[in-house]
Amino acid sequence: MIRLPLEAMISTLDPAAAQDAVSRRLTGQLFDTLVDWDPAAATPTLVPELLATPPTLDAGGTTLRLQLRVGDDARRFTADPCLAGDDSAKLGRPVKASDVAASLLRHADPGIAGAWELLAGRIVGLDAWRDAAPGERAPLPEGIAIDDTAGTITLRLTRPQPELPAILASPQLAIVPPECVAYYDGRDDAHPPFARHPVGSGPYRLDRGASELPRAAVLIARDDGPRPPMPGPAAARCPTIPGVPRIILEHPASPEAALRLFQAGEIATLAPGQAHFAEVIEAGAPIPGAVPADTQLTKSPVLSTTLLVFRMDDPELGQSADPAVDAEHRARRQAIAAAFDDRRYHQVIRNGAWGEPASQVVPRVLLDPGAAAPLHPSAGPGRPPPPPAAADAPRRELRYATTTGPAAQQEAAILREALRPLGYDLVVTHDDAYLYKILSGQARAQLFSLRFDADYPDPASFLDPFVCQSPGSYTGYCSPRFDAVHARFARTPAGPERDALAIELERILGDDVPVRPIDTPELWTLSRGWLGEVVRHPITGLRAELLCPLPARDASR
């Protein structure tokens, strides 16, 4: 048994509702997705999980075929009274094509806070099926066909979508047994909500009696069917997944408490935050005496980008139909972007360590620009500082919105000092709901801070929000030039040609400056040496199922 910390309380164990990293990390242990990310690959690479083979697109790119594992190779939902079929309550049952269809259709239910934005507009007839009254819906939209006997699912797409296989690896699109969702509806103690009584096909099952939701969850390795082989060197010690029979994941009372628990040997890993980073790490290594002697440090890229965002419909900074005004506003955005002090930001906010300056929106782990010139000339190190405003120039106010807390206050102070020489006085609003209020029109901000996390590891996840009328837009940016290149990008299969189009899209954003990339953060994880290799999922974080303690450690502790 090992204990691992969680950075927040557990909000749900239903993958469809798992909007936060902690919930996704846990549901990733309890449920499987159709495809997953290869833990041994240097760059994100898809491998089949519930599927027997990788998804295949037809020549036109508009039909996606999925083949599930069948027979003895099929993944099975863990045994539970909710499962339909002979002996399923004792033995579990195989995952079927109809489970895949039902799981995708759950996100089309407006009553579920699911991942509809990942599927909207992608599958023929799915949007219309969602808009229809429940009593008037066909069993399946016209774009979904299934064969439970053969284990096949066919998706007819509204347009070519080379990124869709990556989207299907999202933890929120994990496959669930529909009869268990209906059975565990919260009507009484014997039928708690599915979000607290999950039934999945993943490597672990929830020990409901020992768990203390929402603070702690206890996971037990499944022993009711064959499990996949452990990848990499750990396979010699742990032949199959998972490698640890029992894991306790719990949210400590505070970051300070988490640090002290790690120092005392009570938890096996720790990702130190800003407040305690310098107490345990110096010059890129653990500080001797500040942590247990066998502590090791792992650095992993995080698929997110920290951005300074401009509201492109703002009358003083945004886009304009008048070419002269539009050019003037673009120059203002470029000057503001160039003035931002990268070095001070990384020293103060990232402790000079756990972030890399960014000159592009898409993290480099997904897209290497392969060019000496920065994609965003107004961002990144080495750019010339903008000239100060004339002494007699009138001063301007800029409205800036961000979250609450010390880090947000420090970031605002850095921005305020950087813009003062340009003649701008920053008016700051601290509000944890600032983004919702800005996008809903309840508040005005010309600039705001945003950490944009990928829903799936693909450049499109970062570039799609800049298309005109994109439902995921946070800038209000609209450029026919960007849209034309993006249309070609969306039709092009993964490979060098598609990467080149992504680079061109990055350069357009660099010219227009709807956002100013600040950095791409890293996760620095301290872990005990006896724990062995620590592997991180590109979205959910620590892959608990791949932990395999070294033989010298007493695994019962």
C-alpha positions as a printed Julia matrix, in Angstrom:
557×3 Matrix{Float64}:
   0.0     0.0     0.0
   1.17    3.52   -0.74
  -0.28    6.96    0.0
  -0.32    9.71   -2.62
  -1.42   13.34   -2.16
  -4.14   15.13   -4.11
  -3.95   18.89   -4.63
  -7.72   19.35   -4.23
 -10.83   17.6    -2.97
 -12.41   14.91   -5.16
 -15.37   16.47   -6.96
 -16.61   13.37   -8.84
 -15.71    9.82   -9.87
 -17.91    9.94  -12.99
 -15.59   10.5   -15.97
 -18.24   12.42  -17.92
 -18.35   15.07  -15.17
 -14.61   15.08  -14.41
 -13.77   18.7   -15.2
 -10.69   18.99  -12.91
  -7.3    17.29  -12.87
  -7.86   15.44   -9.58
 -11.13   13.87  -10.74
  -9.57   12.91  -14.06
  -6.58   11.34  -12.31
  -8.86    9.12  -10.26
 -11.3     8.24  -13.03
  -8.28    7.35  -15.16
  -7.58    4.54  -12.71
 -11.18    3.29  -12.61
 -12.14    3.57  -16.29
 -10.53    2.87  -19.65
 -10.64    4.99  -22.8
 -10.72    3.7   -26.36
  -7.12    4.8   -26.89
  -4.45    6.0   -24.48
  -1.09    7.75  -24.52
   2.01    5.57  -24.75
   3.86    6.01  -21.42
   7.19    5.1   -23.03
   7.03    7.54  -25.95
   9.18   10.68  -25.92
   6.36   12.68  -27.53
   2.63   12.01  -27.07
   1.78    8.9   -29.11
  -1.55    7.08  -29.22
  -1.86    3.37  -28.45
  -5.03    1.23  -28.28
  -6.56    0.6   -24.86
 -10.12   -0.71  -25.16
  -9.52   -0.97  -28.88
  -7.67   -3.89  -30.42
  -6.08   -1.72  -33.12
  -5.61    2.03  -33.63
  -8.59    3.95  -35.03
  -8.63    4.09  -38.83
  -9.89    6.91  -41.05
 -11.05    6.31  -44.61
  -9.31    7.97  -47.54
 -11.59   11.01  -47.34
 -11.01   11.4   -43.62
 -14.72   11.42  -42.8
 -15.34    7.88  -41.55
 -13.64    6.64  -38.39
 -13.67    2.91  -37.67
 -13.07    1.5   -34.19
 -12.44   -2.17  -33.4
 -12.81   -3.25  -29.76
 -10.93   -6.12  -28.18
 -13.21   -9.17  -28.25
 -13.22  -12.69  -26.82
 -10.58  -13.5   -24.24
  -8.76  -10.25  -25.09
 -11.77   -8.04  -24.25
 -11.54   -5.65  -21.3
 -14.21   -6.24  -18.69
 -16.14   -3.99  -16.34
 -15.46   -4.89  -12.73
 -18.02   -7.19  -11.09
 -20.98   -5.32   -9.6
 -24.68   -5.99   -8.93
 -25.62   -3.33  -11.48
 -24.27   -5.26  -14.45
 -26.68   -6.98  -16.79
 -26.16  -10.5   -18.04
 -25.59  -13.98  -16.6
 -22.97  -14.02  -13.82
 -21.95  -10.41  -14.64
 -22.51   -9.41  -11.01
 -19.83  -11.92  -10.0
 -17.51  -11.9   -13.01
 -18.05   -8.52  -14.63
 -18.77   -8.35  -18.35
 -16.89   -7.45  -21.53
 -16.96   -3.9   -22.86
 -19.23   -3.8   -25.92
 -19.72   -1.49  -28.88
 -23.09   -0.41  -27.47
 -21.28    0.77  -24.31
 -19.11    3.03  -26.47
 -22.15    4.53  -28.19
 -23.99    5.03  -24.89
 -20.94    6.67  -23.31
 -20.56    9.12  -26.21
 -24.27    9.95  -26.13
 -24.09   10.77  -22.41
 -22.16   13.92  -23.38
 -25.02   14.97  -25.64
 -27.32   15.14  -22.62
 -27.61   18.86  -21.69
 -28.22   17.82  -18.08
 -24.7    16.41  -17.7
 -21.68   18.66  -17.18
 -19.75   16.51  -19.6
 -17.35   17.01  -22.46
 -19.85   18.07  -25.12
 -17.4    20.66  -26.47
 -15.09   17.8   -27.49
 -17.8    16.2   -29.66
 -19.94   19.14  -30.81
 -20.16   19.46  -34.58
 -18.01   16.39  -35.23
 -20.34   13.39  -35.8
 -23.12   13.41  -38.41
 -26.49   13.89  -36.72
 -25.17   14.09  -33.17
 -25.97   17.78  -32.69
 -29.5    17.32  -34.02
 -29.94   14.25  -31.8
 -28.93   16.35  -28.81
 -31.36   19.14  -29.72
 -34.32   16.76  -30.1
 -36.67   16.06  -27.21
 -35.66   12.85  -25.37
 -38.86   11.07  -26.43
 -38.28   11.92  -30.08
 -34.68   10.73  -30.39
 -33.71    7.73  -32.5
 -31.75    5.01  -30.67
 -28.58    6.32  -32.34
 -27.71    9.41  -34.42
 -27.28    8.67  -38.11
 -23.52    9.07  -37.83
 -23.01    6.26  -35.28
 -23.24    2.57  -36.21
 -22.37   -0.35  -33.91
 -22.05   -4.13  -34.04
 -21.85   -5.73  -30.6
 -21.03   -9.18  -32.02
 -18.05   -7.95  -34.03
 -17.14   -5.24  -31.51
 -17.08   -2.47  -34.12
 -18.12    1.18  -34.01
 -18.28    3.36  -37.1
 -18.43    7.15  -36.8
 -19.36    9.23  -39.83
 -17.82   12.67  -39.42
 -19.05   16.07  -40.51
 -15.61   16.98  -41.86
 -12.06   15.59  -41.91
 -10.76   15.52  -38.34
  -7.25   14.08  -37.96
  -7.32   15.15  -34.3
 -10.38   13.05  -33.36
  -8.42    9.9   -32.31
  -6.51   12.1   -29.84
  -9.8    13.49  -28.53
 -11.06    9.96  -27.88
  -8.17    9.53  -25.43
  -9.62   12.27  -23.21
 -10.32   10.89  -19.7
 -13.8    12.44  -19.91
 -14.62   10.17  -22.86
 -13.93    7.0   -20.86
 -16.37    4.15  -21.47
 -18.95    3.33  -18.79
 -21.59    0.56  -18.49
 -24.94    2.3   -19.18
 -26.97   -0.04  -16.96
 -24.79    0.95  -13.98
 -25.3     4.66  -14.66
 -29.04    3.98  -14.53
 -28.79    1.67  -11.49
 -26.74    4.06   -9.36
 -29.0     7.08   -9.56
 -28.9     8.28   -5.93
 -32.46    7.22   -5.09
 -31.47    5.53   -1.79
 -28.48    4.22    0.19
 -28.35    1.07   -1.9
 -28.21    3.11   -5.07
 -25.8     6.02   -4.47
 -24.99    8.33   -7.39
 -22.74    6.81  -10.06
 -20.24    9.61   -9.27
 -19.72    7.95   -5.86
 -20.14    4.33   -6.93
 -18.1     4.09  -10.15
 -18.06    0.85  -12.15
 -15.41    0.76  -14.83
 -12.96   -1.44  -16.72
  -9.79    0.26  -15.43
  -6.95   -1.33  -13.44
  -8.43   -0.37  -10.05
 -11.81   -0.45   -8.35
 -12.95    1.85   -5.56
 -12.97    0.54   -1.99
 -16.15    2.35   -0.97
 -16.01    1.25    2.66
 -12.49    2.55    3.23
 -12.8     5.73    1.13
 -13.72    9.06    2.69
 -15.08   11.05   -0.22
 -14.48   13.83   -1.09
 -11.22   13.92    0.91
  -9.77   10.49    0.21
 -10.24    7.55   -2.14
  -8.87    4.05   -1.63
  -8.19    2.05   -4.78
  -7.77   -1.74   -4.9
  -6.16   -3.56   -7.81
  -8.66   -5.67   -9.69
  -8.27   -9.44   -9.57
 -11.34  -10.41  -11.62
  -9.75  -10.76  -15.03
  -6.57  -10.55  -17.11
  -4.69   -7.26  -17.03
  -2.35   -5.71  -19.62
   1.42   -6.1   -19.32
   3.47   -3.49  -17.49
   5.55   -1.45  -19.99
   9.25   -0.7   -19.68
  11.88   -1.91  -17.19
   9.34   -2.23  -14.36
   7.82   -5.27  -16.12
  10.53   -7.48  -14.57
   9.24   -6.57  -11.1
   5.55   -6.07  -11.88
   4.51   -8.17  -14.91
   1.04   -6.65  -15.21
  -0.78   -3.38  -14.55
  -1.29   -2.21  -11.83
   1.93   -2.67   -9.9
   0.65   -1.63   -6.46
  -2.26   -3.6    -4.95
  -3.68   -0.79   -2.81
  -3.35    3.0    -3.1
  -4.71    5.74   -0.85
  -5.12    9.11   -2.58
  -5.97   11.91   -0.18
  -6.12   15.67   -0.03
  -3.94   17.05    2.82
  -5.24   19.93    4.87
  -2.81   22.36    3.18
   0.34   22.47    0.99
   2.3    22.87    4.23
   0.75   19.66    5.58
   1.59   17.83    2.34
   5.23   18.88    2.59
   5.52   17.76    6.21
   3.89   14.41    5.4
   6.42   13.84    2.62
   9.32   14.81    4.85
   8.02   12.38    7.49
   7.77    9.56    4.97
   3.99    9.34    5.19
   3.29   10.04    1.51
   5.32    8.79   -1.45
   5.28   11.81   -3.8
   5.06   15.59   -3.66
   4.76   18.32   -6.28
   5.96   21.36   -4.29
   4.09   24.57   -4.99
   5.44   28.09   -5.21
   5.36   28.75   -1.46
   7.49   25.74   -0.51
   9.51   25.13   -3.66
  12.68   26.86   -2.44
  12.5    24.97    0.86
  13.1    21.6    -0.82
  14.69   22.31   -4.24
  17.79   24.31   -5.1
  19.76   24.48   -8.37
  17.42   21.93   -9.92
  17.94   19.22   -7.29
  16.47   18.19   -3.92
  18.11   19.92   -0.97
  19.96   17.35    1.2
  18.42   17.15    4.65
  15.22   18.92    3.59
  13.68   15.72    2.22
  14.28   11.98    2.81
  17.68   10.84    1.62
  16.33    8.63   -1.18
  14.24   11.4    -2.75
  14.38   11.63   -6.55
  13.23   14.51   -8.78
  11.21   14.06  -11.98
  10.5    16.93  -14.39
   7.55   16.63  -16.79
   6.11   19.11  -19.31
   2.55   20.2   -18.62
   0.32   20.51  -21.66
  -0.83   24.02  -20.91
   0.18   27.54  -21.83
   0.08   30.62  -19.62
  -1.24   33.54  -21.65
  -1.8    37.28  -21.4
  -5.11   37.65  -23.27
  -6.39   40.73  -25.11
 -10.12   41.24  -25.61
 -10.21   41.73  -29.35
 -13.6    43.46  -29.33
 -12.31   46.22  -27.04
 -12.7    49.69  -28.65
  -9.26   50.83  -27.42
  -7.13   47.72  -28.09
  -9.11   45.28  -30.24
  -9.72   44.7   -33.91
 -11.33   47.43  -35.98
 -12.97   47.59  -39.39
 -10.99   50.8   -40.06
  -7.54   49.68  -41.36
  -5.73   52.66  -39.82
  -7.32   52.14  -36.4
  -6.74   48.38  -36.64
  -3.04   48.92  -37.35
  -2.75   51.36  -34.42
  -4.39   48.91  -32.02
  -2.19   46.07  -33.25
   0.89   48.18  -32.53
  -0.4    48.84  -29.01
  -0.9    45.12  -28.39
   2.57   44.36  -29.72
   4.13   46.97  -27.43
   2.27   45.67  -24.37
   3.28   42.1   -25.21
   6.92   43.08  -25.71
   7.0    45.05  -22.46
   6.04   42.08  -20.28
   9.03   41.11  -18.13
   9.61   37.39  -18.76
  12.67   37.13  -16.55
  11.0    38.68  -13.53
   7.87   36.6   -14.04
   9.8    33.34  -14.1
  11.92   34.28  -11.12
   9.0    35.4    -8.95
   6.13   33.18  -10.11
   8.05   30.05  -11.12
  10.86   30.25   -8.56
  13.28   30.55  -11.47
  12.75   26.9   -12.28
   9.45   25.22  -13.16
   8.49   27.05  -16.34
  10.03   27.75  -19.75
   9.54   31.06  -21.61
   7.07   30.65  -24.45
   7.1    32.24  -27.9
   4.17   30.18  -29.16
   0.73   29.1   -27.97
   1.15   25.36  -28.6
   3.62   23.76  -26.15
   6.85   22.71  -27.78
   6.39   19.1   -26.69
   3.57   18.97  -29.25
   5.01   21.24  -31.94
   8.63   22.19  -32.47
   8.63   25.26  -34.7
  11.97   24.3   -36.22
  12.84   27.9   -36.99
  15.31   30.34  -35.46
  12.91   33.31  -35.57
  10.35   33.35  -32.76
   6.79   32.61  -33.82
   5.56   35.52  -31.67
   8.07   38.37  -32.16
   6.63   40.24  -29.16
   7.15   37.3   -26.79
  10.01   35.22  -25.55
  13.56   36.12  -24.49
  15.9    38.29  -26.52
  13.36   40.72  -27.95
  14.15   44.46  -27.9
  12.2    46.44  -25.27
   9.58   48.85  -26.62
  10.47   52.56  -26.43
   8.98   54.47  -23.47
   6.14   56.9   -23.99
   6.96   60.56  -24.5
   7.08   62.56  -21.27
   4.15   64.74  -22.33
   2.03   61.89  -23.69
  -1.34   61.4   -21.94
  -1.53   58.37  -19.7
  -4.02   55.6   -20.42
  -5.84   53.2   -18.11
  -5.85   49.48  -18.86
  -8.32   47.17  -17.15
  -6.77   43.84  -16.15
  -8.53   40.85  -14.55
  -7.05   37.84  -12.8
  -7.7    35.44   -9.93
  -7.18   36.01   -6.22
  -4.17   34.9    -4.18
  -0.51   35.84   -3.79
   0.67   34.55   -7.19
  -2.01   36.55   -9.03
  -1.13   39.67   -7.05
   2.56   39.23   -7.91
   1.76   38.71  -11.59
  -0.36   41.88  -11.64
   2.45   43.85   -9.99
   4.92   42.63  -12.64
   2.57   43.68  -15.42
   1.85   47.06  -13.79
   5.56   47.91  -13.53
   6.23   46.75  -17.1
   3.49   48.93  -18.59
   4.12   52.09  -16.58
   6.95   53.33  -18.89
   4.62   52.94  -21.87
   2.16   55.38  -20.31
  -0.35   52.81  -19.05
  -1.84   52.68  -15.55
  -3.11   49.2   -14.76
  -6.51   48.91  -13.06
  -6.62   45.41  -11.57
  -9.66   43.29  -10.67
  -9.08   40.15   -8.59
 -12.01   37.75   -8.94
 -11.93   33.95   -9.16
 -14.95   34.1   -11.51
 -13.37   36.73  -13.77
 -13.26   34.6   -16.92
 -16.92   33.66  -16.74
 -17.91   37.27  -16.09
 -15.84   38.58  -18.99
 -17.1    36.0   -21.5
 -20.72   36.44  -20.37
 -20.51   40.23  -20.62
 -20.9    40.83  -16.88
 -17.47   42.47  -16.56
 -15.11   44.4   -18.81
 -11.41   43.73  -19.01
  -9.03   44.66  -21.8
  -6.42   42.21  -20.57
  -6.65   39.11  -18.45
  -4.5    36.24  -17.3
  -5.27   32.73  -18.47
  -3.74   29.29  -18.07
  -5.09   27.34  -21.02
  -5.01   23.56  -20.48
  -5.27   21.09  -23.34
  -8.37   18.89  -23.46
  -6.33   16.45  -25.54
  -2.67   16.47  -26.67
  -2.89   17.83  -30.19
  -2.03   21.28  -31.63
  -5.69   21.73  -32.6
  -6.63   21.82  -28.92
  -4.7    25.09  -28.62
  -5.42   26.55  -32.07
  -9.16   25.88  -32.49
 -10.24   28.67  -30.06
  -8.92   31.32  -32.46
 -11.28   30.41  -35.32
 -14.01   33.0   -35.96
 -17.14   32.18  -33.96
 -15.36   29.35  -32.1
 -17.45   28.28  -29.08
 -14.19   28.01  -27.12
 -13.02   31.55  -27.92
 -11.84   33.66  -25.0
 -10.39   36.52  -27.06
 -13.16   37.42  -29.5
 -10.48   37.25  -32.22
 -11.59   36.8   -35.84
  -9.26   36.65  -38.84
 -10.23   35.39  -42.33
  -6.52   34.74  -42.94
  -6.3    32.53  -39.84
  -9.55   30.74  -40.73
  -8.36   29.95  -44.27
  -5.15   28.33  -43.05
  -7.02   26.58  -40.24
  -9.4    25.01  -42.76
  -6.39   23.47  -44.54
  -4.92   22.44  -41.17
  -8.17   20.66  -40.23
  -8.17   18.65  -43.48
  -4.56   17.51  -43.23
  -3.62   14.19  -41.54
  -1.07   14.21  -38.74
   2.48   14.58  -40.01
   5.03   17.17  -41.2
   2.57   18.97  -43.52
   0.06   19.46  -40.72
   2.82   20.65  -38.37
   3.9    23.21  -40.98
   0.35   24.56  -41.14
   0.24   24.77  -37.34
   3.45   26.81  -37.45
   1.86   29.14  -40.01
  -1.15   29.59  -37.71
   1.2    30.4   -34.84
   2.89   33.09  -36.96
  -0.47   34.68  -37.77
  -1.25   34.84  -34.05
   2.19   36.33  -33.5
   1.44   39.1   -36.0
  -2.04   39.91  -34.7
  -1.32   39.37  -30.97
  -4.73   38.3   -29.65
  -2.71   36.65  -26.89
   0.82   36.96  -25.58
   2.34   33.58  -24.6
   4.13   33.76  -21.25
   5.37   30.28  -20.51
   4.78   26.54  -20.61
   5.0    25.19  -17.06
   6.68   22.0   -15.93
   5.67   19.71  -13.11
   8.52   18.98  -10.71
   7.69   15.86   -8.7
   9.62   14.64   -5.67
   9.23   10.92   -5.04
  10.78    8.33   -2.77
  13.5     6.25   -4.37
  11.84    2.96   -3.41
   8.83    3.94   -5.51
  10.71    3.3    -8.75
   9.98    5.14  -11.99
   7.33    7.87  -11.88
   5.36    8.25  -15.13
   2.99   11.13  -15.88
  -0.09   11.07  -18.11
  -0.14   14.15  -20.4
  -3.54   15.23  -19.04
  -4.36   13.48  -15.77
  -0.98   13.62  -14.04
   0.71   10.81  -12.1
  -0.04    7.39  -13.56
  -0.63    5.45  -10.37
  -1.27    2.22  -12.27
   2.34    2.23  -13.55
   3.97    2.56  -10.12
   6.08   -0.47   -9.26
   8.11   -0.33   -6.01
  11.68   -1.56   -6.01
  12.31   -4.91   -4.26
  14.25   -3.32   -1.39
  11.13   -1.58   -0.16
   8.66   -3.31    2.15
   5.57   -2.95   -0.03
   3.23   -3.47    2.91
   4.06   -0.08    4.4
